[in-house]
Amino acid sequence: MLLHQTYKEQWTEKSKLIFRFIFSYVVLYIVLMFTSGLLETPFRWIGKAILGFNYNFDVSGYGSGDNTYAYITLFVNFALAILLTIIWSFFQRHIKDYNKAFYWLIVILRVFIFAAMLLYGVVKVFQIQFGPPSFVRLLQPLGEFSPMGLAWTYMGYSKGFGMFAGVMEILGGVLLVSRRTSTLGAFIVMGVMTQVAMMNLMFDIPVKLFSIHLIFMALIIFMTDISRFTNVFIKNKAVEHSNFYHPNTSKDYHRIIGNVKKILVPIILVASCILGCLGELNISDKNHRPHLYGIWETETFIKNNDTLPPIITEAERWRYLLIENKGGAVIKSMNDDLSGYIFVTDTIANKITMYDDSVSKDSLNLEFSYIKPNYLKLSGTLENDSITVVLSKKELDSITLISRKFRWINERPYNR
């Protein structure tokens, strides 16, 4: 191998050149990930003058990691890495080895990947990243899903599958903490993140650049110790003990570092689990369900004393009232348009404050009552119109995606 974690007294020119570029690129990538927003003015100039981006674009990307600014940053990252490699090669053309610098590069990669895997794993284990399908999703035709929306719903539907994916990410990250298991950890991260990257690519999820870079970083760690892997699994040969290089050979130092890892890693894992659990409780509807929680289907809709018929061309008639989270509701009209409302229930007075956030607030403008079990009547004024609505509560188990649970025995495929 051109680059290996064992000590080499004399590096080849090719190995030194590859190391300089990888070190420059990786360190710049990590630094720019946190600082590129501070360089907006020069980066915008590069985007327009060099890359030819003549349209307006936002720096943040609103959660997208593949926005225009990210590609400008990637271009700067690559260009600077080449420039630094050239300058570095000129001033250190006579140096014999980079054993110490390479050691610290591997340490940086292990710490960075561990942090990324822990973050991504925890938000999956505790169903923060992929939540269960919302009421809006459950009533949305499949053809209206975006590719990303389909993938998000697929991942969020099964909590167990999400937990499995998260545990594998955390496992790969934790194995990177110890140098002895870092090769195995890198191998697991490569497998897990390749699946993530393929989903990002094929379902148009805008985290493509970051997921591919995580694979690249794990690959660097894995390739520097690949000889042991190939000897065992491919060549069926015995593996000799690898004498990994370390700049500090003090036994006391290694004992202290080992003890620190044994203390800090469990603390970090426990703290992450506690924060993840609290995060899931905070966003889960199970702990924040409003009084009128459910999917309510309109039976009768009267507006300004006119009864509106249940036809798909009647845009003003409600089809569903979706009450899923405290403080809000969604109206799905007969033509499938969605409208969000502030929705606050006063259970003592049996009144509701309901209004569009873009208009002036109405206070306790609707009254509600139960005609019979699972039948709700709303009456009052909404946006200067008098309305009377009778709704029936839709049983969630009537939706196949909710009612169809896991079973060991299937006489035939249930594919609908």
Disulfide bonds with the S-S distance in Angstrom:
none
